[in-house]
Structures are given as C-alpha cells and as structure tokens.
Amino acid sequence: MPVTAKICGLSTAATLDAAISGGASHIGFVFFPPSPRHVTFDQSAALAAQVPDSVQRVGVFVDPEDALLDQAIRSGRLDAIQLHRASPERAAAIGSRTRLPVWAAVAVKTRTDLDTAHAYRGAAQRILYDAKTPEDAKLPGGMGLRFDWTLLQGFDHPLPWALSGGLDAANVAEAVATSGARLVDVSSGIESAPGVKDAAKIAAFLKVVASL
C-alpha cells in the first residue's frame, strides 16, 4: 500500500499547483481566523476550482459552528471535514448533518493520549494523530511540534488514520518507517515562514513520500 500525503494550509494558486503536480492525495484549507493559514470563503472557492477530482479537498476546523461549516463546504467544495477540539458527539453530529467523512484530530504526547481515538469509533471516518500543543497555545496544530512516533507501534487503531505533527522532507521517511503511517499530513514543515508555503519544500516533501 503506497504512502500518500496531505498538504495542509494552502492559500495560493502557486503552492496549490505544487501540491497537485507533486502528487498529493489530499489538500487542506484551514478555516480558522487565528491561524496564519486561514483562508476566506472567496480564497477557498478560487483554489478549489483548480483541484482535480483525483485530489481530495479537506476543510480544517477548530470546534466550528454549523454556519461556518456550511459556507466552507460550499466555497471549498469539500470532500472531508477535519476537526480539532471537537468531541466524539459533535464529530458524529457534523458527519450526520453534512454527510461528509469526518477526520478527528487526536492530540498526542503520551501513550495514554492515543486511547482517545477509540471514542471516535462510529463518530468519525479517520483519526489524525497530531502532536499535543502547549495548554496556552492558540493553535491546535501547525506549530512544527512532533511526538514520539514509537507510541503508535502496536497500537490497535480503531479507524483508518494519518500522521501529523512536525513532519518535513528530512524526517518523513523515518516517521513512516517508525509509525507505519500510510497517510502523512504536513503544514509548517513546508513553509518558509508561518503560513507561507514554499513550492520547493512541497516538491521535496512529496518526492520523498513518493519514494516510500
């Protein structure tokens, strides 16, 4: 089974093109104003029009209200919804209401944190294991933090899953070999500054993933 990649937090046509031409299986639009990667509905609409049907469009949200979801789904032509800081009950309700696959982010620092994933069985369609951010952090991800990938070894995953948190072209091969991930998610590791994606770094990351 090949390893595939989601390029998250895209906001320009040039970097979106780099992700698509490089072979990304998924691209992510962030709908969260405090994030430097936030896109407006107009931005997402223009970008979504460039995405071929072979690439999945994922909207990234932090405990969103229904009105935001509805507008983002329309403008971004979303194929899936990625939720941060959303309870299993809320994730299930969003999935039922939107009829779209839900990815539930699970913040990981210790082995015990992984057990949270089991609560999303039946409520989500995919788990995204991400590094836990500090308690006072405004953002739930995209901070370049990684967790101990060996924690995933031997874990009984309740759902299909993806690995996120501190990945870049230099460490993604090790991350995949250590964790067994078949889908990796990158954001800050392909940037030249917070929120500023780098086409060359996107290409380099996807080149490594394609070789795995």
Salt bridges, closest charged atoms under 4 A:
ASP66 OD1 - ARG90 NH2 2.89
ASP66 OD2 - ARG97 NE 3.52
ASP70 OD2 - ARG97 NH2 2.64
ASP79 OD2 - ARG57 NE 3.77
ASP113 OD1 - LYS132 NZ 3.10
ASP115 OD1 - ARG111 NH1 3.32
ASP185 OD2 - LYS6 NZ 2.55
GLU191 OE2 - ARG37 NE 2.69
GLU191 OE2 - LYS197 NZ 2.51
